[in-house]
């Protein structure tokens, strides 16, 4: 008995190129102006770690870390436990790129763009393979190519985890669809691409879930009988289960921490308020895809979680839009696969720190839904398509500009520090950042790469009351040769309004009134209290700052838009 919903034969790669060339051309036109955008944020930290990694399996596996002692060093607490990502293929790519391009940004952006274009072709090929419609495939490729959140994976070198992993995962799924038609030998290609994807990023384990969504769709919509379905589904799903299960077991034992996620990157589902937290993140992710807004909203996910009306309204709007979109989809496979794809991508990320990178692969399912709805003939569909493409072009260009500005700010920060120092920093230089926690690793790694000195140390001293880059940083007063006081920024009466602010900002213990802190970085710190708030922070150094190689930096956004700083002395 044959299924009335057989998976159609996939078009060849050459045929797919012919069909999706408009998507490729538009993607090149959108991203080409930003090839010269500076590196920024995580790029410097990842490049530094990759440049120092050995060309060995252990070196490639253990170099990709988060919150390790070389990432964010705090002045009052021991370094957090190292959490190792398993991404040896990305580390190898970064090492090769660094050997070829150095710190020239255009090379990294060009590689990311080429990888994105490969993904665009594979999205078209996969969509044609599961729907049998070349029109839907062309539209899905076009909408995926221009999805504004893809800027994070194309213009941000740290996003090469997604840019490299996506084509490998998509190639695995294209092979799976071909093998599902009876070419069981093609499951070997599926396993090969899946294994390579596992060496790129942990979310490669979702290949099995995406294949499961496909099989579940065919089981429900195809009355071929469960025995025939098992005959076709078990070989592919079984092989993937063995491969992915082996990968997870190996990853668990290869790290001392067991490869588990740690705070603050991961929030346990057993934590108080997790349901509300997860619901707020899901609403935000869907809203970001639908409206093309940035992942981190103006008031943050916490604001949404603390305002049930905003959360409920966002949820109703998001679900209503998806329901309306689903009603416009002709092929039920498109609806089931699109919604299933979104669920498989987003649900595992709900306990994890929000990132602009997560919607990249989710964009495949969303593009599939949109393409199925807009593939209808008629003037209304054409107007909606043109309007959506115009919105994507504007949003993508705006996002590219924001990333460019951030890169310029990060680059000028390192240049300004070196200019004030009279040249590259010494090997024993210590940078004390009185705000901007991300700058601890990023600017420090930037200066290490620029100077070639691996022993430059960056230490986070404190934070401004806002996460956002302030227009004026905390006041830094030099009270003596070995005494510095850090006060609140202009317009603020206190450095911390309540001791809980420290806990909120660093996911750590709050400051204790009356306690003086000894550090391992050549100074003691004493909070100055006014009631329940910290007015200032006194730093007393073991020796004179003059000629000591210690640079105390307070970042703020200058009038000309540069990331300026103050140094003491």
C-alpha positions as CSV (number, residue, x, y, z in Angstrom):
1,X,0.0,0.0,0.0
2,X,1.5,3.3,-1.0
3,X,1.2,6.6,0.7
4,X,-0.8,9.4,-0.9
5,X,1.9,11.7,0.5
6,X,5.2,10.2,-0.8
7,X,8.2,12.4,-0.4
8,X,9.0,13.7,-3.9
9,X,12.4,13.3,-5.5
10,X,14.8,16.1,-4.5
11,X,16.1,18.3,-7.2
12,X,19.8,18.1,-8.0
13,X,22.1,20.7,-6.6
14,X,22.7,22.3,-10.0
15,X,18.9,22.5,-10.5
16,X,18.5,24.0,-7.0
17,X,21.1,26.7,-7.9
18,X,19.1,27.6,-10.9
19,X,15.9,27.9,-9.0
20,X,17.2,29.9,-6.0
21,X,19.6,32.3,-7.7
22,X,17.5,35.4,-6.9
23,X,17.8,34.5,-3.2
24,X,21.6,34.2,-3.6
25,X,21.9,37.5,-5.4
26,X,19.9,39.4,-2.9
27,X,21.8,37.9,0.0
28,X,25.1,38.9,-1.5
29,X,23.8,42.5,-2.2
30,X,22.6,42.8,1.5
31,X,25.7,41.5,3.2
32,X,28.4,42.7,0.8
33,X,28.6,46.2,2.2
34,X,29.4,44.8,5.7
35,X,32.4,42.7,4.7
36,X,34.7,45.3,6.1
37,X,32.8,45.7,9.4
38,X,35.2,45.3,12.4
39,X,35.3,42.2,14.6
40,X,33.6,42.7,17.9
41,X,32.5,41.2,21.3
42,X,33.0,37.4,21.4
43,X,35.0,37.5,18.1
44,X,38.2,38.6,19.9
45,X,37.9,36.1,22.7
46,X,37.2,33.2,20.4
47,X,40.0,34.1,18.0
48,X,42.4,34.4,20.9
49,X,41.4,30.9,22.3
50,X,41.6,29.4,18.8
51,X,45.0,31.0,18.1
52,X,46.4,29.4,21.3
53,X,44.9,26.0,20.8
54,X,47.2,23.1,19.8
55,X,46.7,21.3,16.5
56,X,45.6,18.2,18.5
57,X,42.3,16.6,19.2
58,X,42.5,17.6,22.9
59,X,43.6,21.1,22.0
60,X,40.7,21.6,19.6
61,X,38.1,20.1,21.9
62,X,39.1,21.9,25.1
63,X,39.8,25.4,23.8
64,X,36.2,26.5,23.3
65,X,35.1,27.6,26.8
66,X,32.5,29.9,28.5
67,X,33.0,31.7,31.8
68,X,36.5,30.1,32.2
69,X,39.2,32.0,34.2
70,X,40.3,33.7,31.1
71,X,36.9,34.9,30.2
72,X,35.3,36.9,33.0
73,X,37.4,37.4,36.1
74,X,35.7,39.0,39.1
75,X,37.5,40.8,41.9
76,X,35.6,39.4,44.9
77,X,34.9,35.8,44.0
78,X,36.8,32.8,42.8
79,X,36.6,32.1,39.1
80,X,33.6,30.1,38.1
81,X,33.9,26.6,36.8
82,X,34.9,26.2,33.2
83,X,32.1,25.1,30.8
84,X,33.5,23.6,27.7
85,X,31.7,23.7,24.4
86,X,32.3,20.7,22.1
87,X,33.1,22.6,18.8
88,X,36.5,21.3,17.5
89,X,35.5,21.9,13.9
90,X,34.8,25.6,14.6
91,X,38.0,26.0,16.4
92,X,39.9,24.4,13.5
93,X,38.1,26.8,11.1
94,X,39.0,29.8,13.2
95,X,42.7,28.7,13.4
96,X,42.9,28.4,9.7
97,X,41.1,31.8,9.2
98,X,43.4,33.5,11.7
99,X,46.5,32.0,9.9
100,X,45.2,33.4,6.6
101,X,43.5,36.6,7.5
102,X,45.0,37.6,10.9
103,X,42.6,40.2,12.4
104,X,41.4,41.5,9.0
105,X,37.6,41.2,9.4
106,X,36.7,40.9,5.7
107,X,38.0,37.4,5.5
108,X,35.9,36.1,8.3
109,X,32.8,37.8,7.1
110,X,33.4,36.4,3.6
111,X,33.7,32.9,4.9
112,X,30.4,33.3,6.9
113,X,28.6,34.7,3.9
114,X,29.7,31.8,1.7
115,X,28.5,29.3,4.3
116,X,25.2,31.2,4.5
117,X,24.7,31.0,0.8
118,X,25.3,27.2,0.9
119,X,22.6,27.0,3.6
120,X,20.2,29.0,1.3
121,X,20.7,26.5,-1.5
122,X,20.1,23.6,0.9
123,X,17.0,25.2,2.3
124,X,15.6,25.4,-1.2
125,X,16.6,21.8,-2.0
126,X,15.1,20.5,1.3
127,X,11.9,22.4,0.8
128,X,11.4,21.1,-2.7
129,X,12.2,17.6,-1.5
130,X,9.5,17.6,1.2
131,X,6.8,19.6,-0.6
132,X,7.4,18.8,-4.2
133,X,6.8,22.4,-5.0
134,X,9.5,24.4,-6.7
135,X,7.7,27.6,-6.1
136,X,7.6,26.9,-2.3
137,X,11.2,26.0,-2.4
138,X,12.3,29.2,-4.2
139,X,10.3,31.3,-1.7
140,X,11.6,29.4,1.3
141,X,15.2,30.0,0.1
142,X,14.5,33.7,-0.5
143,X,12.9,34.3,2.9
144,X,15.6,32.4,4.7
145,X,18.3,34.2,2.9
146,X,17.0,37.6,4.0
147,X,15.7,36.8,7.5
148,X,17.1,39.7,9.6
149,X,18.2,37.6,12.5
150,X,20.7,35.9,10.2
151,X,22.9,38.9,10.5
152,X,24.1,37.5,13.8
153,X,25.4,34.4,12.1
154,X,26.8,36.2,9.0
155,X,28.2,39.5,10.3
156,X,29.3,38.2,13.7
157,X,32.3,35.9,13.5
158,X,31.3,34.2,16.7
159,X,28.2,33.1,14.8
160,X,30.2,30.8,12.6
161,X,29.1,28.1,15.0
162,X,25.7,28.5,13.3
163,X,27.0,29.5,9.9
164,X,29.1,26.3,9.7
165,X,26.7,24.0,11.5
166,X,23.6,24.9,9.5
167,X,24.8,23.6,6.1
168,X,26.0,20.4,7.6
169,X,22.7,19.8,9.4
170,X,20.7,20.8,6.3
171,X,22.8,18.4,4.1
172,X,22.1,15.6,6.6
173,X,18.4,16.2,6.3
174,X,18.5,16.5,2.5
175,X,20.3,13.1,2.5
176,X,17.7,11.7,4.9
177,X,14.8,12.8,2.7
178,X,16.5,11.2,-0.3
179,X,17.1,8.0,1.6
180,X,13.5,7.9,2.8
181,X,12.4,7.4,-0.8
182,X,14.2,4.1,-0.8
183,X,17.9,5.0,-1.4
184,X,18.9,3.5,2.0
185,X,22.6,3.7,1.1
186,X,22.2,7.5,1.3
187,X,21.8,7.1,5.1
188,X,25.6,6.9,5.1
189,X,25.7,10.5,3.9
190,X,23.2,11.4,6.5
191,X,25.4,10.0,9.2
192,X,28.5,11.6,7.8
193,X,27.0,15.1,7.7
194,X,25.4,14.6,11.1
195,X,28.8,13.6,12.6
196,X,30.5,16.6,11.1
197,X,27.7,18.8,12.4
198,X,28.2,17.3,15.9
199,X,31.8,18.5,15.7
200,X,30.5,22.0,15.0
201,X,27.9,22.7,17.7
202,X,25.9,20.8,20.3
203,X,22.6,21.5,18.6
204,X,23.5,19.0,15.9
205,X,21.6,16.5,18.1
206,X,18.5,18.2,16.8
207,X,19.0,16.5,13.4
208,X,17.4,13.4,14.9
209,X,14.5,15.5,16.2
210,X,13.9,17.2,12.8
211,X,13.9,13.8,11.2
212,X,11.4,12.6,13.8
213,X,9.1,15.6,13.0
214,X,9.2,14.5,9.4
215,X,8.4,10.9,10.1
216,X,5.6,11.9,12.5
217,X,4.1,14.1,9.8
218,X,4.1,11.2,7.4
219,X,2.7,8.8,10.0
220,X,-0.2,11.0,10.8
221,X,-0.9,12.3,7.3
222,X,0.0,9.2,5.3
223,X,-2.4,6.2,5.6
224,X,0.2,3.7,4.4
225,X,0.0,1.7,7.6
226,X,2.3,1.7,10.6
227,X,4.1,-1.4,9.4
228,X,5.1,0.2,6.1
229,X,5.9,3.4,8.0
230,X,8.2,1.5,10.4
231,X,10.0,-0.2,7.5
232,X,10.9,3.2,6.1
233,X,11.4,5.1,9.3
234,X,13.4,2.7,11.5
235,X,16.6,2.4,9.4
236,X,17.2,6.2,9.3
237,X,16.0,7.1,12.8
238,X,17.7,4.1,14.4
239,X,21.1,5.0,12.8
240,X,20.7,8.6,13.9
241,X,19.8,7.5,17.4
242,X,22.9,5.4,17.7
243,X,25.2,8.1,16.3
244,X,23.7,10.9,18.4
245,X,23.5,8.8,21.5
246,X,27.1,7.9,21.2
247,X,28.0,11.6,20.7
248,X,26.2,12.6,23.9
249,X,27.9,9.9,25.9
250,X,31.3,10.8,24.6
251,X,30.8,14.5,25.3
252,X,29.7,13.7,28.8
253,X,32.9,11.8,29.6
254,X,35.4,14.0,27.7
255,X,35.0,17.0,30.2
256,X,35.7,17.0,33.9
257,X,32.4,18.9,34.4
258,X,30.5,16.2,32.6
259,X,29.7,18.6,29.8
260,X,26.7,20.0,31.7
261,X,25.5,23.5,31.5
262,X,26.2,25.8,34.4
263,X,24.8,29.1,35.8
264,X,24.3,31.8,34.6
265,X,24.1,30.2,31.2
266,X,21.5,27.7,32.2
267,X,18.4,28.0,34.4
268,X,17.2,24.8,35.9
269,X,13.6,23.8,35.1
270,X,13.2,23.1,38.8
271,X,14.0,26.7,39.7
272,X,11.3,29.0,41.1
273,X,9.5,30.9,38.4
274,X,11.0,28.9,35.5
275,X,7.6,28.4,33.8
276,X,7.0,32.1,33.6
277,X,10.6,32.6,32.5
278,X,10.4,30.0,29.8
279,X,7.0,31.3,28.6
280,X,8.4,34.8,28.4
281,X,11.4,33.6,26.3
282,X,9.2,31.7,23.9
283,X,6.9,34.7,23.4
284,X,9.9,36.8,22.8
285,X,11.5,34.4,20.3
286,X,8.3,34.2,18.3
287,X,7.8,37.9,18.5
288,X,11.3,38.5,17.3
289,X,10.8,36.3,14.3
290,X,7.5,37.8,13.4
291,X,8.4,41.4,13.9
292,X,12.1,41.1,13.0
293,X,12.9,42.9,16.3
294,X,16.2,42.2,18.2
295,X,16.2,39.2,20.5
296,X,16.9,41.3,23.6
297,X,14.0,43.7,24.0
298,X,14.3,47.3,25.4
299,X,13.3,46.2,28.9
300,X,14.5,42.6,28.7
301,X,12.8,39.2,29.1
302,X,12.6,39.9,32.9
303,X,10.3,42.9,32.1
304,X,8.0,40.6,30.1
305,X,8.0,38.0,32.8
306,X,7.1,40.6,35.5
307,X,4.2,42.0,33.5
308,X,1.7,39.1,32.9
309,X,-0.5,41.3,30.7
310,X,2.4,42.0,28.3
311,X,3.3,38.3,28.4
312,X,-0.3,37.2,27.7
313,X,-0.8,39.8,24.9
314,X,2.4,38.7,23.2
315,X,1.5,35.1,23.4
316,X,-2.0,35.7,22.0
317,X,-0.6,37.8,19.1
318,X,2.1,35.2,18.3
319,X,-0.2,32.2,18.4
320,X,-2.9,34.0,16.4
321,X,-0.4,34.9,13.8
322,X,0.8,31.3,13.5
323,X,-2.8,30.0,13.3
324,X,-3.6,32.5,10.6
325,X,-0.4,31.6,8.8
326,X,-1.3,27.9,9.1
327,X,-4.7,28.4,7.6
328,X,-3.1,29.9,4.5
329,X,-0.8,26.9,4.0
330,X,-2.2,24.6,1.3
331,X,0.1,21.5,1.9
332,X,-0.4,20.1,5.4
333,X,3.2,18.9,5.4
334,X,4.3,22.5,5.1
335,X,2.3,23.4,8.2
336,X,3.3,20.4,10.3
337,X,6.9,20.6,9.4
338,X,7.2,24.4,9.8
339,X,5.6,24.3,13.3
340,X,7.5,21.2,14.3
341,X,10.7,22.8,13.1
342,X,10.1,25.9,15.3
343,X,9.3,23.8,18.3
344,X,12.3,21.5,17.9
345,X,14.6,24.5,17.6
346,X,13.2,26.8,20.3
347,X,12.1,24.5,23.1
348,X,15.6,23.2,24.1
349,X,16.8,26.8,24.3
350,X,14.2,28.0,26.8
351,X,16.4,27.3,29.9
352,X,19.4,28.8,28.2
353,X,20.6,32.4,28.1
354,X,18.9,34.3,25.2
355,X,21.0,34.7,22.1
356,X,20.7,36.4,18.7
357,X,22.1,33.2,17.2
358,X,19.3,30.8,18.1
359,X,16.8,32.1,15.4
360,X,19.2,31.2,12.6
361,X,18.1,27.6,12.3
362,X,14.6,28.3,13.5
363,X,14.4,30.6,10.5
364,X,14.3,27.5,8.2
365,X,10.9,26.4,9.7
366,X,9.6,29.9,9.7
367,X,10.6,30.4,6.1
368,X,8.8,27.1,5.2
369,X,5.6,28.4,6.8
370,X,5.8,31.7,5.1
371,X,6.6,30.2,1.8
372,X,3.7,27.8,2.0
373,X,1.3,30.7,2.7
374,X,2.7,33.1,0.1
375,X,3.1,30.5,-2.7
376,X,-0.5,31.0,-3.8
377,X,-1.1,32.8,-7.0
378,X,-2.8,36.2,-6.9
379,X,-2.2,39.8,-6.4
380,X,-2.6,39.7,-2.6
381,X,0.1,37.1,-2.2
382,X,2.5,39.1,-4.4
383,X,1.9,42.3,-2.5
384,X,2.5,40.5,0.8
385,X,5.6,38.9,-0.5
386,X,7.1,42.2,-1.8
387,X,6.2,43.9,1.4
388,X,7.8,41.2,3.5
389,X,11.0,41.2,1.4
390,X,11.1,45.0,1.7
391,X,10.8,44.8,5.5
392,X,13.5,42.1,5.6
393,X,15.9,44.3,3.5
394,X,15.4,47.3,5.8
395,X,15.7,45.3,9.0
396,X,18.7,43.3,7.8
397,X,20.5,46.5,6.7
398,X,19.7,48.2,10.1
399,X,21.0,45.2,12.0
400,X,24.1,45.2,9.9
401,X,24.7,48.9,10.7
402,X,24.3,48.2,14.5
403,X,26.8,45.4,14.3
404,X,29.2,47.7,12.4
405,X,28.9,50.4,15.0
406,X,29.5,47.9,17.8
407,X,32.6,46.7,16.0
408,X,34.0,50.2,15.6
409,X,33.4,50.9,19.3
410,X,35.3,47.7,20.3
411,X,38.1,48.4,17.9
412,X,38.6,52.0,19.0
413,X,38.5,51.0,22.7
414,X,41.6,48.9,22.2
415,X,43.3,51.5,20.0
416,X,42.6,54.2,22.7
417,X,44.1,52.1,25.4
418,X,47.3,51.5,23.4
419,X,47.5,55.2,22.5
420,X,47.3,56.2,26.1
421,X,49.9,53.6,27.0
422,X,52.2,54.8,24.3
423,X,52.2,51.5,22.4
424,X,51.3,47.8,22.9
425,X,50.7,46.8,26.5
426,X,53.4,45.0,28.5
427,X,53.1,41.3,29.2
428,X,52.4,42.0,32.9
429,X,49.7,44.6,32.2
430,X,46.4,44.3,34.2
431,X,43.2,46.0,33.1
432,X,40.7,46.7,35.8
433,X,37.3,47.4,34.2
434,X,34.9,49.3,36.5
435,X,31.9,48.5,34.3
436,X,31.0,46.6,31.0
437,X,31.5,42.9,32.0
438,X,31.7,41.7,28.4
439,X,34.7,44.0,27.8
440,X,36.8,42.0,30.3
441,X,37.3,39.1,27.9
442,X,36.8,40.9,24.6
443,X,39.0,43.9,25.0
444,X,41.6,41.9,26.8
445,X,41.7,39.3,24.0
446,X,41.8,42.1,21.4
447,X,44.9,43.6,23.1
448,X,46.5,40.2,23.4
449,X,46.2,39.6,19.7
450,X,47.4,43.1,18.8
451,X,50.4,43.0,21.1
452,X,51.2,39.3,21.0
453,X,51.5,39.3,24.8
454,X,49.5,36.4,26.3
455,X,49.9,37.4,29.9
456,X,47.7,40.6,29.8
457,X,45.0,40.2,32.4
458,X,41.5,41.7,32.5
459,X,39.5,41.9,35.8
460,X,35.9,43.0,36.3
461,X,35.7,45.4,39.2
462,X,32.1,46.6,39.2
463,X,29.2,47.5,37.1
464,X,27.1,50.6,36.3
465,X,23.4,50.4,37.3
466,X,22.5,49.5,33.7
467,X,23.6,46.7,31.4
468,X,23.4,49.0,28.5
469,X,26.5,51.1,27.6
470,X,26.1,54.3,29.6
471,X,26.6,57.8,28.3
472,X,28.9,58.4,31.3
473,X,30.8,55.7,33.1
474,X,31.4,55.5,36.8
475,X,33.6,58.3,38.3
476,X,37.2,57.2,38.9
477,X,39.1,59.4,41.4
478,X,42.8,59.0,42.1
479,X,43.0,59.7,45.9
480,X,46.7,58.7,46.2
481,X,49.5,56.8,44.6
482,X,47.8,53.5,45.7
483,X,44.3,54.6,46.4
484,X,41.4,54.8,43.9
485,X,37.7,55.5,44.6
486,X,35.0,54.4,42.1
487,X,31.8,56.4,42.4
488,X,28.5,56.4,40.7
489,X,28.1,57.8,37.1
490,X,26.7,61.3,36.7
491,X,23.0,61.4,37.5
492,X,23.2,58.6,40.1
493,X,23.5,58.9,43.8
494,X,24.9,55.5,44.4
495,X,27.0,52.9,42.7
496,X,24.5,50.2,43.7
497,X,21.1,51.2,45.0
498,X,20.7,47.9,46.9
499,X,23.1,45.0,47.6
500,X,20.8,42.7,45.6
501,X,21.9,44.6,42.4
502,X,25.2,42.8,42.6
503,X,23.3,39.5,42.7
504,X,21.1,40.5,39.7
505,X,24.0,41.6,37.5
506,X,26.6,38.9,38.2
507,X,24.4,36.0,39.3
508,X,26.5,35.9,42.4
509,X,26.2,36.7,46.1
510,X,25.3,40.3,47.1
511,X,27.8,42.5,48.8
512,X,28.1,42.3,52.6
513,X,28.0,45.5,54.6
514,X,31.1,46.2,56.7
515,X,33.2,43.6,54.9
516,X,36.5,44.4,53.2
517,X,37.5,42.2,50.3
518,X,41.0,40.9,49.6
519,X,41.7,40.0,46.0
520,X,44.3,38.1,44.1
521,X,44.9,41.1,41.7
522,X,47.1,43.4,43.8
523,X,44.4,45.4,45.7
524,X,41.8,45.3,48.4
525,X,38.2,46.6,47.9
526,X,36.0,48.2,50.5
527,X,32.3,49.2,49.7
528,X,31.3,52.5,51.1
529,X,27.7,52.3,52.4
530,X,24.9,54.8,52.7
531,X,22.0,53.0,54.3
532,X,21.2,50.0,52.2
533,X,23.1,51.2,49.1
534,X,26.7,51.2,48.0
535,X,27.8,54.8,47.4
536,X,31.3,54.0,46.2
537,X,34.0,51.4,46.1
538,X,37.5,52.1,47.5
539,X,40.4,50.2,45.9
540,X,43.7,50.2,47.9
541,X,46.7,48.7,46.0
542,X,49.6,46.8,47.3
543,X,52.0,49.2,45.6
544,X,52.0,52.5,43.8
545,X,50.1,52.6,40.5
546,X,52.8,54.7,38.8
547,X,54.6,52.4,36.4
548,X,52.9,49.3,37.7
549,X,51.2,48.3,34.5
550,X,47.7,48.6,36.1
551,X,45.1,50.4,33.9
552,X,41.8,51.3,35.6
553,X,39.2,51.8,32.8
554,X,35.7,53.2,33.0
555,X,33.9,52.9,29.7
556,X,31.2,55.2,28.5
557,X,29.7,56.3,25.2
558,X,31.3,59.6,24.1
559,X,29.4,62.3,22.2
560,X,31.0,61.2,18.9
561,X,29.7,57.6,19.4
562,X,33.1,56.1,20.2
563,X,33.6,53.8,23.1
564,X,35.7,56.1,25.1
565,X,37.4,55.4,28.5
566,X,39.2,57.0,31.4
567,X,42.4,55.8,32.9
568,X,44.0,56.4,36.3
569,X,46.6,57.6,36.8
